[in-house]
Amino acid sequence: MARALPSTGRAVQVGAFGSPPQARNGWRYVVRAYPGLAGLDAVVTTSRNSKGRLFYRFQVGTTSQAHSEVLCQRMQKIQFSCAVVGLPRQAKVTR
């Protein structure tokens, strides 16, 4: 069961997708490649690109800036993109 991201710490964006099902599939793909992510809290936030098209950012919560940076370094070593971001304001919790 998914939980809300913690109120402290940071978030790491592990993907941006065109639909919620694509985001869920992307999450499963990332977790298969890096199982350590499975225990982290996760959310999908919505955004619009410059043309107004909706997309979905998949983010996982971390406990600190340092945790976020180490996580991204490990993700990049296995050829995944990763970005440290601030905590989302009103995120829909999903898995």
C-alpha positions in Angstrom: 0.0 0.0 0.0 1.3 3.4 -0.9 2.0 6.1 1.7 2.2 9.9 1.3 5.7 11.3 1.0 7.3 12.4 4.3 7.0 16.1 5.2 10.8 16.3 5.5 13.5 15.2 3.2 13.4 15.5 -0.6 12.0 13.7 -3.6 13.7 12.1 -6.5 12.0 12.1 -9.9 12.6 8.8 -11.7 10.4 9.4 -14.7 7.9 11.6 -16.6 5.1 9.8 -18.6 2.2 10.5 -20.9 -0.5 8.7 -18.7 -1.0 7.3 -15.2 -0.7 3.7 -16.6 2.6 4.5 -18.3 3.8 5.9 -15.0 2.9 2.8 -13.1 4.5 0.6 -15.8 7.6 2.8 -15.6 7.7 2.4 -11.9 7.6 -1.4 -12.2 10.4 -1.3 -14.7 12.6 0.9 -12.5 11.9 -1.3 -9.4 12.9 -4.5 -11.3 16.2 -2.8 -12.2 16.8 -1.3 -8.8 14.8 -3.2 -6.1 16.0 -0.9 -3.4 13.3 1.6 -4.5 10.4 -0.7 -3.7 10.3 0.3 -0.1 10.3 4.1 -0.7 7.2 6.2 -0.7 6.0 7.2 -4.1 3.7 9.7 -5.8 2.6 10.7 -9.3 2.3 14.5 -9.8 0.7 16.1 -12.8 2.2 19.0 -14.8 1.7 20.6 -18.2 4.4 21.2 -20.8 4.9 24.4 -22.7 2.2 23.4 -25.2 -0.3 22.7 -22.4 -0.2 18.9 -22.6 -0.6 17.0 -19.4 2.2 14.7 -18.2 2.8 12.7 -15.1 6.0 12.8 -13.0 6.8 9.8 -10.9 8.7 10.7 -7.7 9.9 8.8 -4.7 10.5 10.4 -1.2 13.9 10.3 0.5 14.9 11.3 4.0 17.4 14.0 3.1 19.3 15.8 0.4 22.2 13.4 0.8 19.9 10.3 0.5 18.5 11.8 -2.7 22.0 12.5 -4.2 23.2 9.0 -3.4 20.1 7.4 -4.9 20.5 9.4 -8.1 24.2 8.4 -8.3 23.2 4.8 -8.0 20.4 5.1 -10.6 22.7 6.8 -13.1 25.2 3.9 -12.7 22.6 1.6 -14.0 21.7 3.9 -16.9 18.5 5.5 -15.5 17.8 9.2 -15.4 17.1 10.7 -12.0 16.6 14.2 -10.7 16.5 15.6 -7.1 13.4 17.8 -6.7 11.6 19.5 -3.8 8.6 17.7 -2.2 5.4 18.0 -4.2 2.7 20.1 -2.7 -0.5 18.2 -3.4 0.4 14.9 -4.8 -1.9 11.9 -5.5 -0.4 8.8 -3.9 -0.2 5.8 -6.2 1.8 2.6 -6.8 
